[in-house]
Amino acid sequence: MIHSELQIGENPEHVLCKRIDAFVRESPANRLIHLDGSPIFESPVVGFADGDDPLFQQYKTIIALFHLTPREVMQRIADQNATTTHTSSDRLSVISWILPIARTTRISNRAQDQVPSIEWAYTRNYGEQFNDVVRRYVVDLLQSAGYSAVAPAISSLFRVHYDGLESPPASNWSERHIAYVAGLGTFSLSDGFITARGIAMRCGSVVTNLPLQPSPRPHENHIANCLYLWEGTCGACIDRCPAGAISTEGHDKMKCREYISQQVGPYQQVYGVENTGCGLCQAGVPCEAGIPPRRERSNEP
């Protein structure tokens, strides 16, 4: 039984990590109930960021001007909700988490070369629904302790921006970029996010005025975990992509999107899901379930 009230104590980071971990492990929503009832996700990894970290402001240039900062999130929610306890002088924090996709699902998708396995499709569909459950759970925990909290990805502020047919859609709150600020991983050639538990994952976040100690960013830069971007080796995701959307130049989001729509889309009806990607570039690759060793890490010549 997981109690809903949060007792912060002297180490709120530890308490939150334990509570989120317990919720993910024990929640009946974290199960492939339409298949064999096995877990969708393994134990999560949780990180924290200062809500005023300069990277959040830099994302307005790196991503787009419309990408929200944590302070903008809290201020706009405060403007909408006169009962909020947030004030402009509050110190803000961001809680970010990684939900690693279960090993059995990853194995099932390794065997695929054109479309996702049914386990992967269910994980993309029902797993993201569970991610929303985690978001609401963390918000409720913080609010029960008297703090303001918002999960931007499921708030009234969230938007996906479309800039014509030539550009892929972009959201005003990128969970992967938030996870980078919280020290949880770096980006890949395929546009994925390589964490200590690998690239096969989902991620989420909550903004709060509970002061939290930021997690260290242990990586040299934003591409440090990708073998191809760091040292020009690997490139396994290029061969795994049935759409030809990944090359040495990076990830062609429009080509990827077109393949998902035309080739994978029909499997939504076959599998009985509303949303799915193919995820082939995240399974059967060295970064699937961890950070692959670099030559310098493994003392290779």
VEXFI-34958 format. One line per 4 residues: number of its first residue (from 1); for each residue x negated, y negated, z of N, C-alpha, C. Coordinates in Angstrom, 2 decimals. Each point is the difference from the previous one (the first is absolute). Layout:
NUM = X:Y:Z:X:Y:Z:X:Y:Z ~ ... .
//
This chain:
1 = -0.85:1.19:0.00:0.85:-1.19:0.00:-0.89:-1.24:0.00 ~ 0.21:-0.92:-0.96:-0.79:-1.22:-0.08:0.86:-1.15:0.49 ~ -0.42:-0.63:1.10:0.77:-1.10:0.56:-0.16:-1.23:-0.87 ~ 1.06:-0.81:-0.09:-0.02:-1.16:-0.90:-0.68:-1.20:0.62 .
5 = -0.08:-0.08:1.33:-0.58:-1.18:0.63:-1.52:0.10:0.03 ~ -0.65:-1.11:-0.28:-1.46:-0.03:-0.06:-0.58:-0.62:1.26 ~ -0.89:0.72:0.66:-0.75:-0.53:1.13:-1.40:-0.35:-0.49 ~ -0.27:-1.30:-0.15:-1.23:-0.45:-0.64:-1.25:0.35:0.81 .
9 = -0.04:-0.40:1.28:-1.16:0.27:0.81:-1.21:-0.81:-0.44 ~ -1.20:0.45:0.40:-1.22:-0.75:-0.27:-0.64:0.37:-1.33 ~ 0.47:1.05:-0.63:-0.59:0.44:-1.27:1.11:0.23:-1.02 ~ 0.59:-1.07:-0.52:1.15:0.16:-0.91:-0.36:0.74:-1.28 .
13 = -1.25:-0.14:-0.46:-0.40:0.69:-1.23:0.07:1.51:0.20 ~ -0.49:0.47:1.12:0.03:1.43:0.31:1.43:0.49:0.13 ~ 0.82:-0.79:0.71:1.40:0.39:0.20:0.73:0.10:-1.34 ~ -0.20:-0.98:-0.87:0.68:0.01:-1.28:-0.46:1.16:-0.88 .
17 = -1.30:0.27:0.01:-0.51:1.14:-0.78:0.65:1.30:0.47 ~ 0.08:0.18:1.31:0.58:1.23:0.54:1.49:0.10:-0.33 ~ 0.71:-1.11:0.13:1.44:0.04:-0.24:0.32:0.24:-1.47 ~ -0.74:-0.65:-0.90:0.23:0.21:-1.43:-0.36:1.42:-0.39 .
21 = -1.10:0.50:0.54:-0.41:1.38:-0.30:1.06:1.00:0.47 ~ 0.48:-0.19:1.22:1.01:0.92:0.54:1.29:-0.06:-0.81 ~ 0.38:-1.20:-0.41:1.23:-0.14:-0.77:-0.11:0.72:-1.34 ~ -1.12:-0.18:-0.69:-0.18:0.65:-1.30:-0.01:1.51:0.15 .
25 = -0.68:0.51:1.01:-0.09:1.45:0.19:1.32:0.63:0.40 ~ 0.78:-0.72:0.80:1.20:0.60:0.59:1.30:-0.34:-0.71 ~ 0.00:-1.01:-0.83:1.25:-0.42:-0.62:0.54:1.04:-0.97 ~ 1.27:0.38:0.12:0.60:0.94:-0.95:0.11:-0.61:-1.41 .
29 = -0.12:-1.31:-0.11:0.05:-0.64:-1.32:-1.28:0.23:-0.79 ~ -1.06:0.41:0.70:-1.27:0.29:-0.66:-0.06:1.48:-0.37 ~ 1.00:0.45:-0.73:0.07:1.41:-0.39:0.57:0.12:-1.41 ~ -0.52:0.96:-0.74:0.54:0.30:-1.33:1.23:0.89:0.19 .
33 = 1.06:-0.61:0.50:1.18:0.78:0.38:0.69:0.61:-1.22 ~ -0.23:-0.54:-1.18:0.63:0.54:-1.20:-0.80:1.18:-0.58 ~ -1.19:0.22:0.59:-0.83:1.12:-0.45:-0.19:1.00:1.13 ~ -1.17:-0.04:0.66:-0.28:1.00:1.03:-0.04:-0.57:1.41 .
37 = 0.30:-1.29:0.16:0.01:-0.61:1.32:-1.37:-0.36:0.53 ~ -1.05:0.14:-0.81:-1.35:-0.32:0.45:-0.19:-1.51:0.06 ~ -1.02:-0.48:0.73:-0.21:-1.45:0.12:-0.31:-0.65:-1.35 ~ 0.50:-1.21:-0.17:-0.33:-0.79:-1.19:-1.39:-0.59:0.16 .
41 = -0.25:-0.54:1.20:-1.28:-0.65:0.28:-0.69:0.63:1.20 ~ -1.32:-0.06:-0.02:-0.80:0.41:1.15:-0.16:-1.18:0.95 ~ -0.76:0.18:1.08:-0.15:-1.05:1.01:-0.54:-1.29:-0.62 ~ 0.57:-1.14:0.37:-0.37:-1.26:-0.62:-1.32:-0.56:0.52 .
45 = -0.51:-0.96:-0.74:-1.15:-0.82:0.42:0.52:-1.42:0.13 ~ -0.30:-0.67:1.10:0.54:-1.33:0.27:-1.13:-1.00:0.16 ~ 0.18:-1.19:-0.57:-0.98:-1.07:0.13:0.70:-1.32:0.29 ~ -0.79:-0.99:0.39:0.56:-1.30:0.39:-0.79:-1.13:-0.66 .
49 = 0.70:-1.09:-0.29:-0.64:-1.15:-0.62:0.46:-1.28:0.69 ~ -0.87:-0.99:0.02:0.37:-1.33:0.46:0.94:-0.61:-1.04 ~ 1.13:-0.49:0.42:0.97:-0.56:-0.93:-0.49:-1.22:-0.74 ~ -1.07:-0.60:0.48:-0.57:-1.17:-0.67:-1.36:0.31:-0.62 .
53 = -0.28:1.27:-0.24:-1.23:0.37:-0.69:-0.04:-0.73:-1.35 ~ -1.14:-0.63:-0.34:-0.10:-0.76:-1.25:0.35:0.80:-1.25 ~ -0.14:1.33:0.05:0.32:0.82:-1.17:1.46:-0.16:-0.42 ~ 0.89:-0.20:0.97:1.41:-0.14:-0.35:0.23:-1.22:-0.88 .
57 = -0.70:-1.08:0.29:0.12:-1.19:-0.84:-0.66:0.23:-1.35 ~ -1.11:0.74:-0.01:-0.69:0.28:-1.27:0.87:0.83:-0.94 ~ 0.90:0.80:0.55:0.87:0.82:-0.84:0.90:-0.84:-0.91 ~ 0.21:-1.25:0.36:0.78:-0.88:-0.86:-0.72:-0.28:-1.32 .
61 = -1.31:0.15:0.02:-0.79:-0.13:-1.23:-0.26:1.36:-0.62 ~ -0.35:0.99:0.84:-0.33:1.34:-0.49:1.22:0.71:-0.59 ~ 1.13:-0.11:0.66:1.23:0.67:-0.45:0.88:-0.98:-0.75 ~ 0.57:-0.94:0.72:0.86:-1.02:-0.60:0.36:-1.01:1.09 .
65 = 0.33:-1.20:-0.43:0.35:-1.05:0.94:1.20:0.38:0.85 ~ 0.88:0.85:-0.56:1.21:0.36:0.75:-0.24:1.04:1.08 ~ -1.21:0.57:0.07:-0.23:1.01:1.04:0.00:-0.67:1.36 ~ 0.81:0.53:0.90:0.21:-0.62:1.31:-1.15:0.25:0.96 .
69 = -0.28:-0.96:0.83:-0.90:0.21:1.14:0.86:0.42:1.19 ~ -0.59:0.64:1.00:0.78:0.37:1.19:0.68:-1.21:0.65 ~ -0.69:-1.14:0.01:0.59:-1.18:0.62:1.20:-0.51:-0.80 ~ -0.09:0.10:-1.32:1.16:-0.37:-0.81:1.17:0.93:0.26 .
73 = -0.30:1.28:0.16:1.05:0.98:0.29:0.75:-0.39:1.28 ~ -0.77:-0.24:1.06:0.63:-0.29:1.28:0.73:-1.34:-0.01 ~ -0.57:-0.98:-0.70:0.64:-1.31:-0.04:1.31:0.06:-0.79 ~ 0.00:0.71:-1.12:1.22:0.07:-0.81:1.09:0.80:0.71 .
77 = -0.40:1.05:0.71:0.99:0.75:0.77:0.53:-0.87:1.13 ~ -0.88:-0.80:0.62:0.43:-0.91:1.07:1.00:-1.02:-0.54 ~ -0.24:-0.46:-1.22:0.91:-0.97:-0.61:1.38:0.62:-0.25 ~ 0.00:1.30:-0.30:1.27:0.70:-0.26:0.71:0.39:1.28 .
81 = -0.77:0.19:1.08:0.55:0.56:1.23:-0.30:-0.92:1.17 ~ 0.98:-0.76:0.42:-0.22:-0.98:1.06:-0.28:0.64:1.34 ~ 0.25:1.30:0.15:-0.20:0.66:1.29:-1.39:0.61:0.13 ~ -0.84:-0.11:-1.03:-1.33:0.60:0.08:-0.83:-0.63:1.10 .
85 = -0.90:0.77:0.59:-0.86:-0.50:1.08:-1.35:-0.48:-0.55 ~ -0.19:0.07:-1.30:-1.26:-0.43:-0.60:-0.12:-1.51:0.00 ~ -1.20:-0.50:0.30:-0.29:-1.43:-0.13:-1.23:-0.16:-0.88 ~ -0.18:-1.18:-0.55:-1.09:-0.24:-0.95:-1.37:0.10:0.66 .
89 = -0.05:-0.10:1.34:-1.28:0.08:0.69:-0.38:1.43:0.40 ~ 0.89:0.95:-0.22:-0.27:1.38:0.37:-1.21:0.55:-0.75 ~ -0.74:0.84:0.67:-1.01:0.80:-0.70:0.73:1.17:-0.65 ~ -0.27:0.23:-1.27:0.68:1.07:-0.73:-0.94:1.18:-0.25 .
93 = 0.59:1.18:-0.05:-0.74:1.22:-0.31:0.76:0.78:-1.05 ~ -0.71:0.87:-0.70:0.64:0.90:-0.95:-0.38:1.43:0.38 ~ 1.00:0.86:0.09:-0.21:1.43:0.25:0.17:0.70:-1.35 ~ -1.02:0.74:-0.40:0.04:0.71:-1.29:-0.25:1.48:0.24 .
97 = 0.65:0.85:-0.79:-0.20:1.44:0.19:-0.10:0.72:-1.32 ~ -0.68:1.13:0.05:-0.15:0.91:-1.13:0.74:1.29:0.34 ~ 0.85:0.48:-0.92:0.70:1.27:0.17:-0.58:0.98:-1.01 ~ -0.93:0.86:0.43:-0.63:0.95:-0.93:0.99:1.06:-0.47 .
101 = 0.05:0.24:-1.30:0.90:1.00:-0.56:-0.46:1.39:0.41 ~ 0.94:0.85:0.35:-0.30:1.34:0.51:-0.82:0.82:-0.99 ~ -0.85:0.84:0.54:-0.92:0.80:-0.81:0.73:0.89:-1.00 ~ 1.08:0.63:0.42:0.72:0.90:-0.91:0.56:-0.76:-1.20 .
105 = 0.43:-1.22:0.22:0.50:-0.83:-1.10:-1.14:-0.39:-0.92 ~ -1.13:-0.35:0.57:-1.16:-0.36:-0.83:-0.44:1.19:-0.85 ~ -0.01:1.18:0.60:-0.39:1.20:-0.74:0.97:0.25:-1.16 ~ 1.28:-0.19:0.25:0.99:0.23:-1.06:-0.21:-0.95:-1.18 .
109 = -0.43:-1.23:0.29:-0.17:-0.96:-1.08:-1.33:0.17:-0.74 ~ -0.96:0.66:0.64:-1.26:0.28:-0.69:0.24:0.87:-1.23 ~ 0.99:0.89:0.08:0.26:0.95:-1.08:0.73:-0.63:-1.17 ~ 0.49:-1.22:0.17:0.77:-0.67:-1.05:-0.93:-0.78:-0.93 .
113 = 0.39:-0.11:-1.27:-0.80:-0.80:-0.93:0.83:-0.96:-0.85 ~ 1.33:0.01:0.15:0.84:-0.91:-0.76:1.01:-0.75:0.87 ~ 0.61:0.69:0.93:1.01:-0.60:0.87:-0.24:0.46:1.43 ~ 0.58:-0.69:0.98:-0.26:0.39:1.39:0.68:1.30:0.39 .
117 = -0.54:0.64:1.01:0.68:1.16:0.58:1.25:-0.48:0.71 ~ 0.92:0.89:0.26:1.22:-0.40:0.71:-0.32:-0.49:1.41 ~ -1.03:0.60:0.63:-0.40:-0.45:1.34:-0.48:-1.45:-0.05 ~ -0.78:-0.33:-1.04:-0.51:-1.37:-0.12:1.15:-0.97:-0.27 .
121 = 0.92:0.40:-0.88:1.14:-0.86:-0.32:0.84:-0.26:1.25 ~ 0.22:1.03:0.80:0.76:-0.17:1.23:-0.74:-0.90:0.99 ~ -1.32:0.14:0.03:-0.79:-0.83:0.90:0.07:-1.46:-0.40 ~ -0.08:-0.27:-1.30:0.11:-1.39:-0.47:1.37:-0.57:0.33 .
125 = 1.03:0.78:-0.17:1.36:-0.48:0.23:0.35:-0.04:1.49 ~ 0.03:1.18:0.62:0.41:0.07:1.41:-1.10:-0.47:0.94 ~ -1.25:0.11:-0.44:-1.11:-0.48:0.82:0.02:-1.50:0.17 ~ 0.31:-0.71:-1.08:0.08:-1.46:0.14:1.22:-0.41:0.80 .
129 = 1.06:0.78:-0.08:1.14:-0.25:0.88:-0.41:0.16:1.46 ~ -0.81:1.03:0.28:-0.49:0.18:1.37:-0.94:-1.14:0.39 ~ -0.80:-0.48:-0.94:-0.88:-1.14:0.28:0.84:-1.20:0.47 ~ 1.16:-0.20:-0.61:0.89:-1.06:0.46:0.49:0.27:1.42 .
133 = 0.23:1.27:0.33:0.39:0.36:1.36:-1.11:-0.36:0.97 ~ -1.25:0.25:-0.37:-1.14:-0.36:0.85:-0.05:-1.51:0.17 ~ 0.21:-0.73:-1.09:-0.01:-1.46:0.08:1.03:-0.49:1.03 ~ 1.22:0.53:-0.10:1.05:-0.43:0.94:-0.33:0.43:1.43 .
137 = -0.60:1.16:0.14:-0.37:0.49:1.33:-1.01:-0.94:0.66 ~ -1.03:-0.41:-0.74:-1.02:-0.88:0.56:0.59:-1.38:0.33 ~ 0.85:-0.51:-0.86:0.67:-1.27:0.28:0.82:0.10:1.28 ~ 0.77:1.08:0.13:0.84:0.18:1.19:-0.86:0.12:1.27 .
141 = -1.12:0.69:-0.10:-0.89:0.13:1.15:-0.46:-1.37:0.50 ~ -0.45:-0.81:-0.93:-0.53:-1.31:0.36:1.09:-0.93:0.52 ~ 1.15:0.03:-0.63:1.09:-0.85:0.45:0.51:0.42:1.36 ~ -0.06:1.30:0.30:0.44:0.48:1.32:-0.91:-0.51:1.10 .
145 = -1.23:-0.34:-0.36:-0.95:-0.54:0.97:0.00:-1.52:0.01 ~ 0.89:-0.61:-0.77:0.14:-1.45:0.04:-0.79:-0.76:-1.03 ~ -0.54:0.69:-1.00:-0.80:-0.66:-1.03:0.78:-0.10:-1.30 ~ -0.36:-0.98:-0.79:0.57:-0.10:-1.35:-0.72:1.01:-0.90 .
149 = 0.72:0.57:-0.94:-0.61:0.97:-0.91:0.81:0.07:-1.28 ~ -0.71:0.10:-1.12:0.62:0.08:-1.31:-0.77:1.01:-0.85 ~ 0.72:0.87:-0.69:-0.61:0.86:-1.00:0.29:-0.65:-1.35 ~ -0.95:-0.74:-0.57:0.28:-0.78:-1.21:0.56:0.80:-1.15 .
153 = -0.45:1.24:-0.18:0.42:0.79:-1.16:1.48:0.37:0.02 ~ 0.65:-0.06:1.18:1.43:0.30:0.06:0.77:-1.20:0.55 ~ -0.62:-1.18:-0.04:0.66:-1.21:0.48:0.70:-0.71:-1.14 ~ 0.75:-1.01:0.36:0.70:-0.81:-1.00:-0.96:-0.81:-0.87 .
157 = -1.26:-0.07:0.42:-0.99:-0.78:-0.74:-0.60:0.75:-1.18 ~ 0.08:1.32:0.04:-0.74:0.80:-0.98:0.55:-0.20:-1.41 ~ -0.93:-0.21:-0.94:0.35:-0.18:-1.40:-1.01:0.73:-0.88 ~ 0.48:0.50:-1.11:-0.88:0.51:-1.04:0.13:-0.96:-1.18 .
161 = -1.12:-0.56:-0.41:-0.01:-1.02:-1.04:-0.34:0.64:-1.35 ~ 0.75:-0.39:-0.99:-0.21:0.48:-1.37:-0.39:-1.20:-0.86 ~ -1.11:0.14:-0.71:-0.49:-1.10:-0.83:-0.02:0.43:-1.46 ~ 1.17:0.34:-0.49:0.11:0.37:-1.40:-0.41:1.44:-0.27 .
165 = 0.10:0.41:-1.25:-0.27:1.37:-0.39:-1.49:0.31:-0.04 ~ -0.84:-1.02:-0.02:-1.43:0.23:-0.15:-0.72:0.20:1.33 ~ 0.69:-0.27:1.09:-0.64:0.09:1.32:0.78:0.96:0.89 ~ -0.72:0.79:0.79:0.69:0.92:0.92:0.63:-0.77:1.14 .
169 = 1.03:0.54:0.64:0.61:-0.67:1.15:-0.98:-0.06:1.17 ~ 0.16:-1.00:0.83:-0.85:-0.17:1.18:0.88:-0.46:1.16 ~ -0.26:0.54:1.18:0.80:-0.36:1.17:-0.65:-1.14:0.76 ~ 0.79:-0.64:0.85:-0.55:-1.09:0.82:-0.54:0.50:1.34 .
173 = -0.08:1.32:0.17:-0.63:0.60:1.19:-0.57:1.35:-0.41 ~ -1.31:0.06:-0.23:-0.66:1.22:-0.45:-0.50:0.78:1.20 ~ 0.60:1.15:0.28:-0.39:0.79:1.16:-1.46:0.45:-0.08 ~ -0.49:0.32:-1.20:-1.40:0.41:-0.14:-0.95:-1.13:0.38 .
177 = 0.31:-1.20:-0.45:-0.87:-1.14:0.32:0.06:-0.34:1.48 ~ 1.15:0.19:0.60:0.09:-0.21:1.45:-0.87:1.03:0.72 ~ 0.06:1.26:-0.46:-0.80:1.06:0.62:-1.49:-0.29:-0.13 ~ -0.41:-0.63:-1.08:-1.42:-0.35:-0.16:-0.43:-1.00:1.08 .
181 = 0.82:-1.00:0.26:-0.35:-0.97:1.05:-0.12:0.70:1.34 ~ 0.81:1.02:0.23:0.00:0.74:1.27:-1.10:1.06:0.06 ~ -0.89:0.02:-1.01:-1.16:0.89:0.04:0.29:1.45:-0.29 ~ 1.11:0.28:-0.70:0.42:1.39:-0.19:-0.49:0.64:-1.29 .
185 = -0.68:-0.73:-0.87:-0.51:0.60:-1.22:-0.37:-1.03:-1.03 ~ -0.28:0.47:-1.22:-0.34:-0.89:-1.11:0.68:0.50:-1.28 ~ -0.12:-0.78:-1.05:0.73:0.26:-1.24:-0.78:0.90:-0.95 ~ 0.74:0.58:-0.96:-0.58:0.98:-0.91:0.14:-0.43:-1.45 .
189 = -0.68:0.73:-0.88:0.11:-0.23:-1.43:1.44:0.13:-0.47 ~ 0.75:0.89:0.62:1.39:0.25:-0.39:0.99:-0.97:0.64 ~ -0.51:-1.00:0.73:0.83:-0.97:0.72:0.58:0.58:1.28 ~ -0.41:1.21:0.37:0.45:0.56:1.26:-0.81:-0.56:1.15 .
193 = 0.22:0.53:1.19:-0.66:-0.48:1.21:-0.60:1.20:0.71 ~ -1.32:0.05:0.06:-0.71:1.15:0.56:-0.27:-0.24:1.49 ~ 0.62:0.82:0.82:-0.11:-0.11:1.45:-0.84:1.15:0.55 ~ -0.21:-0.01:1.31:-0.72:1.10:0.64:0.75:1.32:-0.16 .
197 = 1.30:-0.08:-0.26:0.81:1.19:-0.25:0.32:0.18:-1.48 ~ -0.68:-0.77:-0.83:0.14:0.16:-1.44:0.92:-1.00:-0.67 ~ 0.15:0.21:-1.31:0.81:-0.89:-0.83:1.45:0.48:-0.10 ~ 0.25:1.26:0.34:1.35:0.57:-0.04:0.73:-0.38:1.27 .
201 = 0.66:-1.13:-0.03:0.63:-0.52:1.22:1.03:-1.05:-0.36 ~ 0.79:-0.40:0.99:0.85:-1.18:-0.06:-0.44:-0.91:1.14 ~ 0.28:-1.29:-0.10:-0.40:-0.90:1.08:1.09:-1.03:0.28 ~ -0.04:-0.54:1.21:1.02:-0.96:0.41:-0.57:-0.97:1.01 .
205 = 0.78:-1.02:0.36:-0.51:-1.00:0.93:1.12:-0.79:0.66 ~ -0.35:-0.63:1.12:0.90:-0.86:0.75:-0.80:-1.21:0.49 ~ 0.62:-1.17:-0.06:-0.59:-1.24:0.52:0.64:-0.30:1.34 ~ -0.81:-0.40:0.98:0.51:-0.26:1.35:-0.76:-1.13:0.67 .
209 = 0.60:-0.58:1.03:-0.72:-0.99:0.81:-0.60:0.62:1.26 ~ -0.06:1.32:0.06:-0.76:0.67:1.06:-1.48:-0.11:-0.34 ~ -0.81:-0.61:0.87:-1.44:-0.10:-0.28:-0.66:1.38:0.02 ~ -0.69:0.33:-1.06:-0.67:1.29:-0.13:-1.43:-0.21:-0.48 .
213 = -0.89:0.88:0.45:-1.40:-0.07:-0.41:-0.13:0.52:-1.43 ~ -0.51:-0.81:-0.93:-0.14:0.48:-1.38:-0.95:1.19:-0.09 ~ 0.34:0.93:-0.87:-0.87:1.14:-0.26:-1.19:-0.46:-0.84 ~ -1.16:0.62:0.20:-1.14:-0.37:-0.84:0.22:0.44:-1.44 .
217 = -0.60:-0.73:-0.93:-0.01:0.43:-1.41:-1.36:0.62:-0.25 ~ -0.08:1.33:0.01:-1.30:0.68:-0.05:-0.61:0.11:-1.39 ~ 0.72:-0.44:-1.02:-0.45:0.22:-1.37:-0.77:-1.22:-0.52 ~ -0.97:0.27:-0.87:-0.85:-1.07:-0.53:0.80:-1.04:-0.78 .
221 = 0.99:0.46:-0.74:0.86:-0.91:-0.75:1.28:0.73:-0.39 ~ 0.78:-0.60:-0.88:1.34:0.51:-0.30:0.01:1.20:-0.93 ~ -1.17:0.44:-0.50:-0.05:1.16:-0.91:-0.93:1.10:0.53 ~ -0.43:-0.12:1.24:-1.07:0.85:0.52:0.32:1.48:0.04 .
225 = 1.27:0.38:0.06:0.34:1.42:0.13:0.20:0.71:-1.34 ~ -0.04:-0.75:-1.10:0.22:0.58:-1.33:-1.35:0.30:-0.65 ~ -0.25:1.28:-0.29:-1.29:0.38:-0.58:-0.26:-0.67:-1.33 ~ 1.02:-0.11:-0.83:-0.24:-0.61:-1.32:-0.31:-1.50:0.12 .
229 = 0.81:-0.71:0.78:-0.20:-1.44:0.13:-1.29:-0.32:0.74 ~ -0.40:0.87:0.92:-1.20:-0.28:0.80:-1.28:0.38:-0.73 ~ -0.01:1.19:-0.60:-1.27:0.48:-0.56:0.11:0.56:-1.41 ~ 1.19:-0.10:-0.60:0.16:0.46:-1.38:0.11:1.50:-0.17 .
233 = 0.23:0.73:1.07:0.18:1.45:-0.09:1.47:0.34:0.17 ~ 0.32:1.27:-0.10:1.36:0.52:0.17:0.87:-0.36:-1.20 ~ 1.02:-0.80:0.18:0.95:-0.28:-1.07:0.99:1.13:-0.20 ~ 0.17:0.86:1.00:0.91:1.13:-0.12:1.44:-0.43:-0.26 .
237 = 0.38:-1.16:0.52:1.37:-0.48:-0.20:0.27:-0.32:-1.47 ~ -1.05:-0.30:-0.76:0.18:-0.27:-1.44:0.52:1.25:-0.69 ~ -0.62:1.13:0.29:0.42:1.27:-0.61:1.34:0.48:0.53 ~ 0.34:-0.37:1.22:1.25:0.47:0.59:1.23:-0.76:-0.50 .
241 = -0.20:-1.14:-0.61:1.13:-0.84:-0.41:0.57:0.46:-1.34 ~ 1.22:0.53:-0.03:0.59:0.49:-1.25:0.40:-1.13:-0.95 ~ 0.08:-1.21:0.53:0.42:-1.14:-0.82:-1.17:-0.70:-0.67 ~ -1.23:0.38:0.37:-1.15:-0.73:-0.50:-0.04:-1.43:0.51 .
245 = 0.61:-0.21:1.16:0.10:-1.35:0.56:-1.20:-0.39:0.85 ~ -0.90:0.97:0.27:-1.19:-0.30:0.79:-1.22:0.20:-0.89 ~ -0.87:-0.99:-0.04:-1.22:0.06:-0.78:-1.13:-0.61:0.80 ~ -1.16:-0.07:-0.59:-1.12:-0.63:0.69:0.25:-1.49:0.22 .
249 = 0.99:-0.53:-0.69:0.35:-1.42:0.16:0.97:-0.22:1.14 ~ 0.57:1.10:0.52:0.95:-0.13:1.10:1.33:0.64:-0.31 ~ 1.04:-0.51:0.61:1.35:0.58:-0.06:0.91:-0.90:-0.83 ~ 0.55:0.55:-1.08:0.96:-0.72:-0.83:1.39:0.22:0.59 .
253 = 0.47:-0.95:0.79:1.26:0.17:0.72:1.19:0.11:-0.94 ~ -0.05:-0.69:-1.12:1.12:0.05:-0.92:0.10:1.37:-0.67 ~ -1.16:0.57:-0.39:0.00:1.33:-0.61:0.46:1.05:1.02 ~ -0.43:-0.16:1.23:0.42:0.90:1.08:1.51:-0.09:0.20 .
257 = 0.49:-1.20:0.06:1.43:-0.23:0.23:0.83:0.60:-1.14 ~ -0.48:-0.15:-1.23:0.72:0.53:-1.15:0.06:1.52:0.05 ~ -1.11:0.64:0.39:-0.03:1.45:0.09:0.96:0.50:1.09 ~ -0.03:-0.67:1.14:0.89:0.38:1.09:1.46:-0.10:-0.45 .
261 = 0.32:-1.07:-0.71:1.37:-0.21:-0.45:0.44:1.04:-1.03 ~ -0.86:0.28:-0.97:0.40:0.86:-1.12:-0.22:1.48:0.26 ~ -1.10:0.35:0.63:-0.35:1.41:0.16:0.36:0.56:1.37 ~ -0.17:-0.80:1.03:0.28:0.47:1.36:1.43:-0.30:0.41 .
265 = 0.53:-1.11:-0.50:1.34:-0.41:0.36:1.06:1.09:-0.11 ~ 0.02:0.76:-1.11:1.01:1.07:-0.12:-0.05:1.03:1.12 ~ -1.17:0.17:0.64:-0.13:0.98:1.07:0.68:-0.46:1.29 ~ 0.35:-1.29:0.07:0.74:-0.45:1.16:1.34:0.73:0.09 .
269 = 0.65:0.18:-1.13:1.26:0.72:0.00:-0.22:1.49:0.24 ~ -1.07:0.55:-0.58:-0.32:1.41:0.19:-0.26:0.30:1.48 ~ -0.77:-0.88:0.63:-0.38:0.20:1.40:1.06:-0.53:0.98 ~ 0.90:-0.84:-0.50:1.02:-0.56:0.88:-0.51:-1.12:0.88 .
273 = -0.86:-0.86:-0.55:-0.53:-1.14:0.75:0.29:-1.29:-0.77 ~ -0.07:-1.11:0.72:0.25:-1.29:-0.62:-1.29:-0.67:-0.48 ~ -1.11:0.33:0.64:-1.28:-0.62:-0.35:-1.11:1.04:0.05 ~ -0.90:-0.08:-0.95:-1.22:0.80:0.08:-1.05:-0.58:-0.93 .
277 = -1.26:0.20:0.36:-1.10:-0.27:-0.91:-0.54:1.35:-0.42 ~ -1.20:0.02:-0.58:-0.55:1.32:-0.31:-1.09:0.38:1.00 ~ -0.78:-0.97:0.47:-0.98:0.26:1.04:-1.13:0.93:-0.39 ~ -0.15:0.29:-1.30:-1.04:0.95:-0.39:-1.40:-0.54:0.24 .
281 = -0.14:-1.32:-0.03:-1.32:-0.60:0.25:-0.36:0.00:1.49 ~ 0.94:0.42:0.85:-0.25:0.04:1.43:-0.17:1.42:0.54 ~ 0.12:0.98:-0.88:-0.17:1.40:0.40:-0.99:0.67:-0.95 ~ -0.81:0.90:0.55:-1.02:0.64:-0.82:-1.15:-0.91:-0.34 .
285 = -0.24:-1.00:0.85:-1.11:-0.93:-0.18:-0.81:-0.03:1.30 ~ -1.28:-0.38:-0.05:-0.84:0.02:1.21:0.51:-0.86:1.14 ~ 0.75:-1.05:-0.32:0.49:-0.89:1.05:1.41:0.36:0.48 ~ 0.50:1.16:-0.41:1.37:0.39:0.34:0.29:-0.07:1.49 .
289 = -0.88:0.55:0.82:0.29:0.12:1.43:-1.08:-0.61:0.89 ~ -0.86:-0.83:-0.56:-1.05:-0.63:0.79:-0.85:-0.90:-0.87 ~ -1.02:-0.59:0.60:-0.94:-0.84:-0.72:-1.11:0.89:-0.56 ~ -0.14:0.09:-1.30:-1.02:0.90:-0.57:-1.41:-0.51:0.28 .
293 = -0.94:0.91:0.21:-1.38:-0.43:0.29:-0.66:-0.63:-1.22 ~ -0.64:-1.12:0.23:-0.80:-0.62:-1.05:-1.37:0.65:-0.03 ~ -0.74:-0.21:-1.06:-1.34:0.58:-0.09:-0.87:-0.47:1.15 ~ 0.12:-1.29:0.35:-0.83:-0.51:1.09:0.49:0.53:1.34 .
297 = 1.31:0.31:0.09:0.52:0.55:1.24:-0.47:1.44:0.20 ~ -0.10:0.72:-1.11:-0.35:1.43:0.10:-1.49:0.23:-0.23 ~ -0.79:-1.08:-0.08:-1.45:0.06:-0.18:-0.40:0.68:-1.31 ~ 0.85:-0.13:-1.01:-0.35:0.53:-1.31:-0.93:-0.98:-0.71 .
301 = -0.84:0.51:-0.92:-0.89:-0.91:-0.71:0.77:-0.91:-0.94 .
//
